[in-house]
Amino acid sequence: MRQVYFVIDSEPCGKGRPRFTKNGHCYTPGKTTDYEQLVVDSYRAAGHARYLPHDYAVGANIRAVYAMPKKRDPKIHIAGAPCFKLPDGDNVEKIIFDSLNKIAYLDDRQITAQSVSREWGEDGFVSVTFTFFD
């Protein structure tokens, strides 16, 4: 068993829906592709090597921390308190998993156990821990 940890120093972002041109061509929104590149850069900046070319089961733990708004409600906006702000946890999970295909693992179908927590904090970031079961 091996664990990989890295942090994405940016407000959590969800996977955008595909868009279509008037001609019917499909494309990924620029915000999504930019964030996917940020995920890859953060993974590599943490010094992690490419995946091992095996079908290992992978566990994923994602902690999404959202920056508190400037006008805070003292009953809701407490560091560490649960956050209900968009994007949803499953969209945050999807953009991270998709961006690391063929980089951290062969395919995101290998992720057999996952958890996402969302909370308020002073600054927005996402921490990710992958556990590779070999």
SEROVO-496597 format. One line per field, with one value per atom (N, C-alpha, C): chain; atom name; x, y, z. Coordinates in pm, 1 decimal. Example, Ala and Ser with C-alpha at 12.3 -4.5 7.8 and 13.67 -1.06 7.14 Angstrom:
2
ch: A | A | A | A | A | A $
at: N | CA | C | N | CA | C $
px: 1319.0 | 1230.0 | 1320.0 | 1285.0 | 1367.0 | 1290.0 $
py: -569.0 | -450.0 | -330.0 | -225.0 | -106.0 | 3.0 $
pz: 780.0 | 780.0 | 780.0 | 708.0 | 714.0 | 787.0 $
END
This chain:
134
ch: A | A | A | A | A | A | A | A | A | A | A | A | A | A | A | A | A | A | A | A | A | A | A | A | A | A | A | A | A | A | A | A | A | A | A | A | A | A | A | A | A | A | A | A | A | A | A | A | A | A | A | A | A | A | A | A | A | A | A | A | A | A | A | A | A | A | A | A | A | A | A | A | A | A | A | A | A | A | A | A | A | A | A | A | A | A | A | A | A | A | A | A | A | A | A | A | A | A | A | A | A | A | A | A | A | A | A | A | A | A | A | A | A | A | A | A | A | A | A | A | A | A | A | A | A | A | A | A | A | A | A | A | A | A | A | A | A | A | A | A | A | A | A | A | A | A | A | A | A | A | A | A | A | A | A | A | A | A | A | A | A | A | A | A | A | A | A | A | A | A | A | A | A | A | A | A | A | A | A | A | A | A | A | A | A | A | A | A | A | A | A | A | A | A | A | A | A | A | A | A | A | A | A | A | A | A | A | A | A | A | A | A | A | A | A | A | A | A | A | A | A | A | A | A | A | A | A | A | A | A | A | A | A | A | A | A | A | A | A | A | A | A | A | A | A | A | A | A | A | A | A | A | A | A | A | A | A | A | A | A | A | A | A | A | A | A | A | A | A | A | A | A | A | A | A | A | A | A | A | A | A | A | A | A | A | A | A | A | A | A | A | A | A | A | A | A | A | A | A | A | A | A | A | A | A | A | A | A | A | A | A | A | A | A | A | A | A | A | A | A | A | A | A | A | A | A | A | A | A | A | A | A | A | A | A | A | A | A | A | A | A | A | A | A | A | A | A | A | A | A | A | A | A | A | A | A | A | A | A | A | A | A | A | A | A | A | A | A | A | A | A | A | A | A | A | A | A | A | A | A | A | A | A | A | A | A | A | A | A | A | A | A | A | A | A | A | A | A | A | A | A | A $
at: N | CA | C | N | CA | C | N | CA | C | N | CA | C | N | CA | C | N | CA | C | N | CA | C | N | CA | C | N | CA | C | N | CA | C | N | CA | C | N | CA | C | N | CA | C | N | CA | C | N | CA | C | N | CA | C | N | CA | C | N | CA | C | N | CA | C | N | CA | C | N | CA | C | N | CA | C | N | CA | C | N | CA | C | N | CA | C | N | CA | C | N | CA | C | N | CA | C | N | CA | C | N | CA | C | N | CA | C | N | CA | C | N | CA | C | N | CA | C | N | CA | C | N | CA | C | N | CA | C | N | CA | C | N | CA | C | N | CA | C | N | CA | C | N | CA | C | N | CA | C | N | CA | C | N | CA | C | N | CA | C | N | CA | C | N | CA | C | N | CA | C | N | CA | C | N | CA | C | N | CA | C | N | CA | C | N | CA | C | N | CA | C | N | CA | C | N | CA | C | N | CA | C | N | CA | C | N | CA | C | N | CA | C | N | CA | C | N | CA | C | N | CA | C | N | CA | C | N | CA | C | N | CA | C | N | CA | C | N | CA | C | N | CA | C | N | CA | C | N | CA | C | N | CA | C | N | CA | C | N | CA | C | N | CA | C | N | CA | C | N | CA | C | N | CA | C | N | CA | C | N | CA | C | N | CA | C | N | CA | C | N | CA | C | N | CA | C | N | CA | C | N | CA | C | N | CA | C | N | CA | C | N | CA | C | N | CA | C | N | CA | C | N | CA | C | N | CA | C | N | CA | C | N | CA | C | N | CA | C | N | CA | C | N | CA | C | N | CA | C | N | CA | C | N | CA | C | N | CA | C | N | CA | C | N | CA | C | N | CA | C | N | CA | C | N | CA | C | N | CA | C | N | CA | C | N | CA | C | N | CA | C | N | CA | C | N | CA | C | N | CA | C | N | CA | C | N | CA | C | N | CA | C | N | CA | C | N | CA | C | N | CA | C | N | CA | C | N | CA | C | N | CA | C | N | CA | C | N | CA | C | N | CA | C | N | CA | C | N | CA | C | N | CA | C | N | CA | C | N | CA | C | N | CA | C | N | CA | C $
px: 84.4 | 0.0 | 89.0 | 52.1 | 129.1 | 31.3 | 68.2 | -18.2 | 48.9 | -32.0 | 12.6 | -74.0 | -10.3 | -81.7 | -36.5 | -131.4 | -96.9 | -208.8 | -176.4 | -271.6 | -285.6 | -408.8 | -438.1 | -468.7 | -379.9 | -394.1 | -488.6 | -614.3 | -715.2 | -851.9 | -945.5 | -1084.5 | -1132.2 | -1205.7 | -1256.2 | -1338.6 | -1323.9 | -1393.6 | -1458.0 | -1576.2 | -1645.0 | -1625.2 | -1652.3 | -1641.7 | -1755.3 | -1720.0 | -1821.2 | -1882.8 | -2005.3 | -2073.5 | -2016.3 | -2016.1 | -1968.7 | -2058.0 | -1998.6 | -2071.8 | -2071.5 | -2166.0 | -2178.2 | -2182.1 | -2113.3 | -2117.1 | -2243.9 | -2269.2 | -2386.8 | -2379.0 | -2255.8 | -2235.6 | -2249.2 | -2268.8 | -2285.5 | -2158.5 | -2045.9 | -1920.8 | -1919.3 | -1868.1 | -1862.3 | -1725.2 | -1723.4 | -1596.2 | -1610.7 | -1496.9 | -1492.7 | -1472.0 | -1548.4 | -1531.5 | -1389.1 | -1342.3 | -1205.9 | -1177.0 | -1273.9 | -1253.0 | -1221.9 | -1288.6 | -1266.5 | -1127.5 | -1087.3 | -955.4 | -843.7 | -863.6 | -763.1 | -747.5 | -859.1 | -852.3 | -793.6 | -826.9 | -768.6 | -616.2 | -567.0 | -421.9 | -361.6 | -432.8 | -386.2 | -375.8 | -470.1 | -466.2 | -342.1 | -317.2 | -199.7 | -71.2 | -63.5 | 55.5 | 78.4 | -28.4 | -17.0 | 30.5 | -18.8 | 22.5 | 171.8 | 215.0 | 356.8 | 446.9 | 399.0 | 478.6 | 503.4 | 415.3 | 433.4 | 538.7 | 593.9 | 703.6 | 660.5 | 538.3 | 490.0 | 521.1 | 567.2 | 600.8 | 473.7 | 489.3 | 375.7 | 328.7 | 211.4 | 149.3 | 232.2 | 208.9 | 264.1 | 167.4 | 216.4 | 126.5 | 58.3 | -18.3 | -91.4 | -232.1 | -321.0 | -458.5 | -475.7 | -410.8 | -426.2 | -557.5 | -617.0 | -732.2 | -681.3 | -758.0 | -717.7 | -828.8 | -789.8 | -882.9 | -853.5 | -955.8 | -937.7 | -1008.5 | -938.2 | -995.3 | -972.3 | -1080.7 | -1071.5 | -1130.8 | -1055.9 | -1103.2 | -1108.1 | -1229.2 | -1248.1 | -1278.4 | -1192.3 | -1209.6 | -1243.3 | -1356.0 | -1404.9 | -1373.4 | -1324.2 | -1294.1 | -1423.5 | -1421.2 | -1539.6 | -1563.5 | -1690.4 | -1720.2 | -1681.8 | -1669.0 | -1631.9 | -1740.5 | -1866.5 | -1978.6 | -2021.7 | -1974.7 | -1996.8 | -2117.4 | -2183.7 | -2286.5 | -2215.9 | -2202.5 | -2126.2 | -2182.4 | -2307.7 | -2366.3 | -2329.1 | -2298.7 | -2271.4 | -2124.2 | -2062.7 | -1926.6 | -1822.8 | -1799.9 | -1701.7 | -1600.5 | -1471.1 | -1367.5 | -1388.3 | -1391.6 | -1410.5 | -1555.9 | -1650.2 | -1792.6 | -1829.3 | -1930.9 | -1973.0 | -2011.9 | -1983.9 | -2010.2 | -2108.7 | -2210.7 | -2310.8 | -2299.2 | -2190.2 | -2168.4 | -2143.0 | -2183.4 | -2151.4 | -2003.0 | -1937.9 | -1992.1 | -2011.5 | -2094.8 | -2120.5 | -1992.9 | -1988.5 | -1872.0 | -1845.3 | -1951.8 | -1930.7 | -1869.8 | -1898.8 | -1837.9 | -1691.1 | -1657.2 | -1517.3 | -1439.1 | -1497.8 | -1436.8 | -1414.6 | -1513.2 | -1506.1 | -1394.1 | -1377.5 | -1273.5 | -1134.0 | -1117.5 | -987.3 | -958.5 | -1056.1 | -1036.0 | -1008.0 | -1084.8 | -1066.1 | -932.5 | -888.4 | -763.9 | -641.2 | -650.4 | -534.2 | -533.3 | -624.9 | -619.6 | -486.2 | -423.8 | -294.8 | -180.0 | -204.5 | -99.5 | -77.9 | -183.8 | -172.7 | -211.3 | -294.1 | -342.1 | -378.3 | -399.5 | -433.0 | -567.2 | -669.0 | -801.8 | -877.0 | -965.2 | -1034.3 | -1133.8 | -1153.8 | -1235.6 | -1168.6 | -1036.7 | -963.3 | -998.6 | -1060.4 | -1094.4 | -1216.7 | -1192.9 | -1298.3 | -1358.3 | -1293.5 | -1345.3 | -1308.7 | -1408.0 | -1379.9 | -1462.9 | -1409.6 | -1484.2 | -1449.3 | -1549.3 | -1531.1 | -1590.2 | -1511.7 | -1565.2 | -1553.4 | -1653.1 | -1655.8 | -1673.4 | -1588.7 | -1594.7 | -1549.9 | -1578.6 | -1534.4 | -1393.4 | -1318.5 | -1184.2 | -1148.1 | -1034.9 | -990.9 | -956.6 | -889.8 | -853.2 | -906.7 | -936.3 | -985.5 | -871.8 | -884.4 | -788.3 | -852.8 | -786.4 | -832.6 | -713.8 | -728.8 | -624.3 | -673.0 | -582.4 | -617.7 | -519.6 | -571.9 | -489.2 | -536.7 | -445.8 | -474.8 | -403.6 | -471.6 | -411.9 | -414.0 | -295.4 | -282.2 | -268.3 | -360.2 | -358.5 | -297.4 | -176.9 | -111.5 | -99.1 $
py: -117.6 | 0.0 | 124.1 | 220.1 | 343.7 | 460.3 | 571.4 | 689.7 | 806.5 | 884.8 | 1003.9 | 1119.7 | 1229.5 | 1346.8 | 1470.4 | 1556.0 | 1684.2 | 1783.9 | 1912.1 | 2020.0 | 2104.8 | 2140.1 | 2230.6 | 2366.2 | 2463.1 | 2594.7 | 2683.9 | 2648.5 | 2724.9 | 2687.7 | 2777.8 | 2751.0 | 2625.8 | 2536.0 | 2417.0 | 2453.1 | 2372.8 | 2395.0 | 2262.9 | 2270.5 | 2150.2 | 2126.1 | 2005.2 | 1968.2 | 2033.7 | 2111.8 | 2178.8 | 2084.4 | 2110.2 | 2029.4 | 2060.4 | 1962.8 | 1989.7 | 2094.7 | 2175.7 | 2279.0 | 2242.5 | 2298.6 | 2270.3 | 2400.4 | 2400.3 | 2515.5 | 2508.8 | 2612.9 | 2614.2 | 2503.7 | 2463.1 | 2356.0 | 2217.5 | 2210.5 | 2081.8 | 2020.8 | 2091.5 | 2039.4 | 2055.9 | 1955.2 | 1954.7 | 2004.0 | 2083.0 | 2126.6 | 2140.0 | 2135.3 | 2150.4 | 2297.4 | 2352.8 | 2494.2 | 2524.7 | 2645.4 | 2685.9 | 2679.6 | 2713.9 | 2709.4 | 2566.6 | 2470.3 | 2329.4 | 2284.2 | 2314.2 | 2271.2 | 2340.1 | 2467.3 | 2537.6 | 2472.9 | 2437.1 | 2375.8 | 2235.0 | 2160.7 | 2027.4 | 2036.9 | 2138.0 | 2157.4 | 2194.7 | 2274.8 | 2311.3 | 2187.7 | 2095.2 | 1970.9 | 1889.9 | 1875.6 | 1801.2 | 1868.7 | 2000.0 | 2073.8 | 2059.2 | 2061.6 | 2046.0 | 1906.2 | 1806.2 | 1667.7 | 1651.9 | 1705.7 | 1694.3 | 1780.7 | 1897.8 | 1985.7 | 1922.2 | 1832.4 | 1762.5 | 1652.5 | 1634.5 | 1540.1 | 1397.3 | 1378.9 | 1243.1 | 1197.6 | 1073.6 | 1014.5 | 969.7 | 930.3 | 877.9 | 747.5 | 706.4 | 585.8 | 461.8 | 357.9 | 227.4 | 163.2 | 104.9 | 51.1 | -79.7 | -73.0 | -189.9 | -146.5 | -242.2 | -212.3 | -226.3 | -139.7 | -139.5 | -72.3 | -116.2 | -45.9 | 81.7 | 187.9 | 317.4 | 370.9 | 422.6 | 491.7 | 640.8 | 723.6 | 868.4 | 939.3 | 1034.8 | 1118.9 | 1263.5 | 1338.4 | 1477.0 | 1567.6 | 1671.1 | 1772.6 | 1905.4 | 1953.9 | 2080.2 | 2189.8 | 2291.0 | 2402.9 | 2526.7 | 2588.6 | 2706.6 | 2831.5 | 2935.0 | 3061.4 | 3126.2 | 3175.8 | 3240.8 | 3374.1 | 3410.2 | 3536.2 | 3656.5 | 3771.8 | 3893.3 | 3933.0 | 3919.7 | 3946.6 | 3813.4 | 3786.5 | 3656.5 | 3657.0 | 3543.9 | 3518.9 | 3441.9 | 3499.8 | 3434.0 | 3299.5 | 3270.7 | 3141.6 | 3032.2 | 3071.9 | 2975.3 | 2969.4 | 3085.4 | 3092.9 | 3083.1 | 2962.3 | 2932.2 | 2836.0 | 2865.2 | 2776.8 | 2634.5 | 2540.5 | 2399.9 | 2355.6 | 2451.0 | 2415.6 | 2362.6 | 2277.5 | 2225.3 | 2338.4 | 2318.2 | 2418.2 | 2362.1 | 2442.5 | 2400.2 | 2477.4 | 2549.6 | 2631.6 | 2542.7 | 2591.6 | 2521.4 | 2535.2 | 2444.4 | 2326.3 | 2210.2 | 2116.8 | 1997.3 | 1914.2 | 1832.8 | 1747.2 | 1650.5 | 1596.8 | 1500.3 | 1566.6 | 1695.2 | 1765.1 | 1797.7 | 1828.6 | 1852.1 | 1722.2 | 1614.3 | 1482.0 | 1446.0 | 1470.1 | 1433.1 | 1506.1 | 1636.6 | 1711.9 | 1664.5 | 1629.3 | 1580.5 | 1442.6 | 1352.4 | 1216.7 | 1215.7 | 1290.4 | 1292.8 | 1353.3 | 1456.6 | 1523.4 | 1437.5 | 1341.3 | 1259.0 | 1122.3 | 1100.9 | 977.9 | 971.6 | 854.7 | 828.3 | 911.9 | 973.1 | 1047.7 | 986.9 | 978.2 | 916.9 | 768.5 | 732.7 | 595.7 | 576.7 | 451.6 | 425.1 | 488.4 | 465.4 | 517.5 | 535.5 | 633.2 | 658.7 | 549.2 | 450.1 | 334.6 | 253.4 | 273.1 | 203.1 | 255.0 | 370.3 | 427.2 | 354.2 | 273.4 | 186.9 | 239.6 | 332.6 | 392.4 | 539.8 | 625.3 | 768.2 | 839.1 | 950.5 | 1035.4 | 1180.0 | 1265.9 | 1409.0 | 1482.3 | 1571.8 | 1658.5 | 1802.1 | 1883.6 | 2023.5 | 2108.5 | 2210.1 | 2294.3 | 2436.3 | 2526.8 | 2665.4 | 2679.3 | 2776.3 | 2806.1 | 2948.8 | 2994.2 | 3131.1 | 3145.0 | 3045.7 | 3044.2 | 2917.0 | 2924.9 | 2807.6 | 2720.6 | 2589.2 | 2492.4 | 2354.9 | 2260.9 | 2121.7 | 2033.2 | 1945.8 | 1849.4 | 1712.4 | 1636.1 | 1505.3 | 1401.8 | 1288.8 | 1174.3 | 1052.7 | 992.3 | 866.8 | 754.5 | 644.0 | 523.9 | 415.9 | 367.2 | 262.0 | 127.6 | 36.5 | -95.9 | -194.8 | -240.2 | -336.2 | -472.0 $
pz: 0.0 | 0.0 | 0.0 | -84.5 | -96.4 | -99.3 | -31.7 | -30.5 | -100.5 | -168.8 | -240.2 | -192.9 | -152.2 | -102.1 | -179.1 | -215.0 | -276.8 | -251.9 | -269.2 | -244.7 | -370.8 | -402.7 | -513.6 | -451.0 | -468.6 | -406.3 | -486.5 | -485.2 | -557.2 | -502.0 | -517.0 | -477.8 | -550.9 | -483.7 | -551.7 | -674.7 | -777.9 | -904.4 | -945.6 | -1001.9 | -1046.8 | -1194.8 | -1235.8 | -1376.9 | -1454.2 | -1554.9 | -1636.6 | -1738.0 | -1772.1 | -1873.9 | -2011.8 | -2100.7 | -2236.7 | -2303.6 | -2386.8 | -2460.9 | -2609.0 | -2681.2 | -2823.8 | -2903.1 | -3016.0 | -3105.5 | -3189.3 | -3266.3 | -3354.6 | -3458.7 | -3493.3 | -3591.7 | -3530.3 | -3398.3 | -3332.0 | -3277.8 | -3287.4 | -3232.6 | -3081.2 | -3013.8 | -2868.1 | -2821.5 | -2713.4 | -2655.6 | -2504.9 | -2436.2 | -2291.2 | -2257.8 | -2162.2 | -2126.3 | -2080.5 | -2110.6 | -2076.5 | -1927.7 | -1843.7 | -1698.4 | -1653.4 | -1713.1 | -1678.4 | -1721.5 | -1843.7 | -1890.8 | -1812.6 | -1775.4 | -1694.7 | -1557.7 | -1494.7 | -1362.3 | -1370.7 | -1475.8 | -1493.4 | -1504.7 | -1575.4 | -1587.0 | -1451.8 | -1372.8 | -1238.6 | -1149.4 | -1161.4 | -1083.7 | -1120.9 | -1249.9 | -1297.0 | -1250.3 | -1262.8 | -1219.0 | -1068.9 | -989.9 | -843.9 | -807.9 | -879.0 | -856.4 | -884.7 | -997.1 | -1035.1 | -946.6 | -904.1 | -817.9 | -681.4 | -640.8 | -513.0 | -524.3 | -644.5 | -664.7 | -689.1 | -732.4 | -754.7 | -896.8 | -905.1 | -1034.7 | -1104.5 | -1226.3 | -1302.0 | -1239.8 | -1278.1 | -1226.0 | -1259.4 | -1183.6 | -1218.4 | -1316.9 | -1423.3 | -1526.4 | -1484.6 | -1377.6 | -1327.8 | -1290.0 | -1282.3 | -1243.2 | -1091.9 | -1016.4 | -871.6 | -834.9 | -725.4 | -671.0 | -603.8 | -616.7 | -562.7 | -473.4 | -358.3 | -270.2 | -278.0 | -269.1 | -280.5 | -166.1 | -106.5 | -1.8 | -42.5 | -62.4 | -107.4 | -0.4 | 33.3 | 129.5 | 55.7 | 28.1 | -42.9 | 59.2 | 62.2 | 155.7 | 74.2 | 105.7 | 34.6 | 116.0 | 48.9 | 115.5 | 163.5 | 285.9 | 341.1 | 270.3 | 248.9 | 181.7 | 267.5 | 203.1 | 275.3 | 373.4 | 330.6 | 421.5 | 481.4 | 602.5 | 664.8 | 756.8 | 760.6 | 861.0 | 972.6 | 1091.9 | 1198.2 | 1241.4 | 1207.4 | 1243.8 | 1143.6 | 1020.4 | 913.2 | 875.8 | 860.6 | 807.6 | 919.1 | 962.7 | 1067.0 | 1006.3 | 1023.5 | 968.1 | 1019.4 | 926.8 | 960.6 | 959.6 | 950.1 | 946.6 | 808.9 | 799.8 | 669.1 | 573.9 | 446.4 | 344.2 | 242.2 | 209.2 | 111.5 | -19.0 | -35.3 | -154.3 | -276.6 | -394.3 | -518.8 | -548.6 | -614.1 | -679.5 | -581.9 | -622.8 | -543.8 | -531.1 | -427.2 | -404.0 | -517.0 | -578.0 | -686.7 | -809.8 | -833.4 | -946.9 | -919.4 | -794.6 | -756.8 | -774.6 | -727.6 | -739.9 | -886.8 | -970.1 | -1111.8 | -1185.2 | -1160.6 | -1232.2 | -1190.6 | -1062.3 | -1015.0 | -1072.7 | -1064.2 | -1114.8 | -1264.4 | -1341.7 | -1487.1 | -1527.3 | -1457.1 | -1496.0 | -1469.0 | -1377.9 | -1344.1 | -1411.4 | -1506.6 | -1586.9 | -1660.2 | -1656.7 | -1721.7 | -1662.0 | -1547.7 | -1477.9 | -1339.7 | -1259.9 | -1127.3 | -1131.1 | -1227.2 | -1243.4 | -1390.0 | -1428.7 | -1568.3 | -1606.3 | -1523.7 | -1552.7 | -1420.9 | -1414.9 | -1289.2 | -1250.8 | -1336.8 | -1298.8 | -1188.6 | -1167.8 | -1063.1 | -923.5 | -913.6 | -784.2 | -731.1 | -628.3 | -575.9 | -445.9 | -381.7 | -258.3 | -259.2 | -233.4 | -234.3 | -128.2 | -80.5 | 11.6 | -18.8 | -4.4 | -27.8 | 91.9 | 150.4 | 255.2 | 207.2 | 243.6 | 201.6 | 326.4 | 341.1 | 460.1 | 429.4 | 522.0 | 510.2 | 565.9 | 512.8 | 561.5 | 525.9 | 575.4 | 544.7 | 396.8 | 340.8 | 199.0 | 136.2 | 5.8 | -64.5 | -115.7 | -97.6 | -150.4 | -150.4 | -215.0 | -215.6 | -181.6 | -82.9 | -53.5 | -97.1 | -157.4 | -214.2 | -164.1 | -119.0 | -79.2 | -156.9 | -231.1 | -300.6 | -226.7 | -208.9 | -151.1 | -258.3 | -292.0 | -394.5 | -324.9 | -350.9 | -289.4 | -388.1 | -358.4 | -450.6 | -389.2 $
END
